[in-house]
Amino acid sequence: MDSLAVPGLGGLAALTAIWGCVQFAGKIREAHALGLSLFNRGFYDFYVGERIKGFTSHWNTFSAEEMFALIMLAAFLLFARAPRSWIWLKAACVFLIALAVLLAETRGVWFATAAAGFYLLWVWKRKLLLLAPVAIVLAVVASPPAIRNASSPSFSRRRWTPTSSASSSGAPASA
Protein backbone atom coordinates (compact mmCIF):
# COMPACT_ATOMS: atom_id res chain seq x y z
CA MET A 1 0.00 0.00 0.00
CA ASP A 2 2.88 2.39 0.76
CA SER A 3 4.12 2.07 -2.81
CA LEU A 4 0.86 3.64 -4.04
CA ALA A 5 1.16 6.88 -2.06
CA VAL A 6 3.87 8.56 -4.12
CA PRO A 7 2.47 7.59 -7.54
CA GLY A 8 -0.98 8.63 -6.32
CA LEU A 9 0.29 12.06 -5.30
CA GLY A 10 2.18 12.22 -8.60
CA GLY A 11 -1.05 11.48 -10.44
CA LEU A 12 -2.88 14.26 -8.58
CA ALA A 13 -0.04 16.65 -9.36
CA ALA A 14 -0.23 15.60 -13.02
CA LEU A 15 -3.95 16.43 -13.06
CA THR A 16 -3.14 19.83 -11.58
CA ALA A 17 -0.43 20.20 -14.23
CA ILE A 18 -2.95 19.44 -16.97
CA TRP A 19 -5.21 22.18 -15.62
CA GLY A 20 -2.22 24.54 -15.57
CA CYS A 21 -1.49 23.68 -19.23
CA VAL A 22 -5.14 24.40 -20.09
CA GLN A 23 -4.75 27.78 -18.35
CA PHE A 24 -1.59 28.43 -20.36
CA ALA A 25 -3.44 27.65 -23.60
CA GLY A 26 -6.07 30.19 -22.52
CA LYS A 27 -3.34 32.78 -21.94
CA ILE A 28 -1.99 32.10 -25.44
CA ARG A 29 -5.49 32.62 -26.87
CA GLU A 30 -5.90 35.89 -24.94
CA ALA A 31 -2.49 37.11 -26.11
CA HIS A 32 -3.26 36.13 -29.71
CA ALA A 33 -6.51 38.12 -29.54
CA LEU A 34 -4.39 41.14 -28.54
CA GLY A 35 -2.01 40.53 -31.45
CA LEU A 36 0.78 39.08 -29.32
CA SER A 37 2.75 35.94 -30.17
CA LEU A 38 4.30 33.34 -27.88
CA PHE A 39 7.50 33.88 -29.84
CA ASN A 40 8.12 37.52 -28.98
CA ARG A 41 8.75 39.69 -25.95
CA GLY A 42 5.19 41.00 -25.90
CA PHE A 43 3.82 37.66 -24.73
CA TYR A 44 6.17 37.54 -21.75
CA ASP A 45 5.17 41.06 -20.68
CA PHE A 46 1.50 40.07 -21.06
CA TYR A 47 1.87 36.77 -19.24
CA VAL A 48 4.22 37.57 -16.35
CA GLY A 49 1.64 39.51 -14.33
CA GLU A 50 -0.93 36.69 -14.24
CA ARG A 51 0.65 33.28 -14.72
CA ILE A 52 -0.89 29.83 -14.51
CA LYS A 53 -1.96 28.76 -11.02
CA GLY A 54 -3.46 25.31 -11.38
CA PHE A 55 -5.93 24.88 -8.52
CA THR A 56 -4.03 27.24 -6.18
CA SER A 57 -4.41 30.97 -5.64
CA HIS A 58 -0.90 31.99 -6.75
CA TRP A 59 1.64 30.82 -9.31
CA ASN A 60 4.42 30.53 -6.71
CA THR A 61 2.31 28.11 -4.69
CA PHE A 62 1.43 26.15 -7.81
CA SER A 63 5.05 26.00 -8.94
CA ALA A 64 6.34 24.90 -5.55
CA GLU A 65 3.69 22.19 -5.18
CA GLU A 66 4.44 20.87 -8.65
CA MET A 67 8.18 20.99 -7.95
CA PHE A 68 7.81 18.92 -4.78
CA ALA A 69 5.64 16.37 -6.59
CA LEU A 70 8.12 16.22 -9.48
CA ILE A 71 11.11 15.63 -7.22
CA MET A 72 9.23 13.07 -5.17
CA LEU A 73 8.00 11.16 -8.23
CA ALA A 74 11.43 11.30 -9.88
CA ALA A 75 13.07 9.92 -6.72
CA PHE A 76 10.42 7.20 -6.59
CA LEU A 77 11.08 6.22 -10.20
CA LEU A 78 14.85 6.16 -9.69
CA PHE A 79 15.14 4.50 -6.28
CA ALA A 80 11.97 2.68 -5.22
CA ARG A 81 11.95 -1.07 -5.30
CA ALA A 82 8.33 -1.01 -6.39
CA PRO A 83 7.16 -3.03 -9.39
CA ARG A 84 7.84 -1.32 -12.70
CA SER A 85 4.23 -1.66 -13.80
CA TRP A 86 2.67 1.43 -15.30
CA ILE A 87 6.13 2.96 -15.83
CA TRP A 88 4.95 4.86 -18.92
CA LEU A 89 2.08 6.42 -16.99
CA LYS A 90 4.48 7.49 -14.24
CA ALA A 91 6.88 8.91 -16.84
CA ALA A 92 3.98 10.79 -18.47
CA CYS A 93 3.13 12.29 -15.06
CA VAL A 94 6.76 13.41 -14.66
CA PHE A 95 6.63 15.01 -18.13
CA LEU A 96 3.32 16.83 -17.44
CA ILE A 97 4.50 18.13 -14.08
CA ALA A 98 7.85 19.28 -15.53
CA LEU A 99 5.99 21.04 -18.36
CA ALA A 100 3.75 22.85 -15.86
CA VAL A 101 6.79 23.93 -13.83
CA LEU A 102 8.34 25.30 -17.01
CA LEU A 103 5.18 27.08 -18.17
CA ALA A 104 4.62 28.71 -14.77
CA GLU A 105 7.85 30.65 -15.41
CA THR A 106 8.92 30.82 -11.79
CA ARG A 107 12.73 31.07 -11.88
CA GLY A 108 13.29 30.21 -8.25
CA VAL A 109 11.42 26.95 -8.69
CA TRP A 110 13.36 26.25 -11.90
CA PHE A 111 16.67 26.60 -10.05
CA ALA A 112 15.48 24.53 -7.08
CA THR A 113 14.18 21.81 -9.41
CA ALA A 114 17.48 21.77 -11.29
CA ALA A 115 19.44 21.53 -8.03
CA ALA A 116 17.25 18.66 -6.83
CA GLY A 117 17.58 16.96 -10.21
CA PHE A 118 21.36 17.28 -10.09
CA TYR A 119 21.34 15.77 -6.61
CA LEU A 120 19.15 12.85 -7.69
CA LEU A 121 21.44 12.20 -10.66
CA TRP A 122 24.50 12.45 -8.41
CA VAL A 123 23.12 9.78 -6.12
CA TRP A 124 21.73 7.60 -8.94
CA LYS A 125 24.38 7.75 -11.71
CA ARG A 126 27.07 10.37 -11.29
CA LYS A 127 28.42 10.07 -14.83
CA LEU A 128 25.11 11.40 -16.22
CA LEU A 129 25.94 14.78 -14.66
CA LEU A 130 28.62 15.18 -17.32
CA LEU A 131 25.77 15.66 -19.81
CA ALA A 132 24.17 18.45 -17.76
CA PRO A 133 25.94 21.35 -19.56
CA VAL A 134 24.87 19.95 -22.93
CA ALA A 135 21.27 19.57 -21.72
CA ILE A 136 21.24 23.14 -20.38
CA VAL A 137 22.56 24.61 -23.64
CA LEU A 138 20.04 22.61 -25.68
CA ALA A 139 17.21 23.71 -23.42
CA VAL A 140 18.15 27.37 -23.74
CA VAL A 141 18.58 27.19 -27.51
CA ALA A 142 15.34 25.27 -28.06
CA SER A 143 13.19 27.37 -25.73
CA PRO A 144 10.86 30.02 -27.12
CA PRO A 145 11.62 33.68 -26.35
CA ALA A 146 8.95 33.79 -23.65
CA ILE A 147 10.87 31.16 -21.66
CA ARG A 148 14.24 32.76 -22.43
CA ASN A 149 12.92 36.13 -21.20
CA ALA A 150 11.77 34.52 -17.97
CA SER A 151 15.11 32.82 -17.43
CA SER A 152 17.16 36.00 -17.85
CA PRO A 153 17.92 37.82 -14.61
CA SER A 154 15.31 40.39 -13.68
CA PHE A 155 17.91 43.10 -13.13
CA SER A 156 18.86 42.99 -16.81
CA ARG A 157 15.39 44.16 -17.87
CA ARG A 158 15.33 47.38 -15.96
CA ARG A 159 18.16 49.77 -15.39
CA TRP A 160 18.43 51.22 -11.92
CA THR A 161 19.42 54.83 -11.61
CA PRO A 162 20.45 56.66 -8.44
CA THR A 163 17.72 59.27 -8.95
CA SER A 164 15.04 56.59 -8.72
CA SER A 165 15.63 56.07 -4.99
CA ALA A 166 17.98 58.82 -3.80
CA SER A 167 18.35 62.56 -4.09
CA SER A 168 20.74 64.08 -6.64
CA SER A 169 23.40 64.51 -3.96
CA GLY A 170 23.66 60.75 -3.58
CA ALA A 171 22.16 60.78 -0.10
CA PRO A 172 19.20 58.54 0.56
CA ALA A 173 15.86 60.13 -0.11
CA SER A 174 14.10 61.17 3.07
CA ALA A 175 10.57 60.12 3.79
VENNOR-V306222 format. One record per run of one state. SS is the DSSP state (a for helix, b for strand, c for the rest). FROM is the first residue (numbers start at 1). TO is the last residue. If there is no record, write none. Layout:
ss = {SS:SS}
from = {FROM:FROM}
to = {TO:TO}
This chain:
ss = {c:a:c:a:c:a:c:a:c:a:c:a:c:a:c:a:c:a:c:b:c:b:c}
from = {1:2:34:41:48:59:80:87:104:107:125:126:143:145:152:154:157:162:165:166:167:172:173}
to = {1:33:40:47:58:79:86:103:106:124:125:142:144:151:153:156:161:164:165:166:171:172:175}
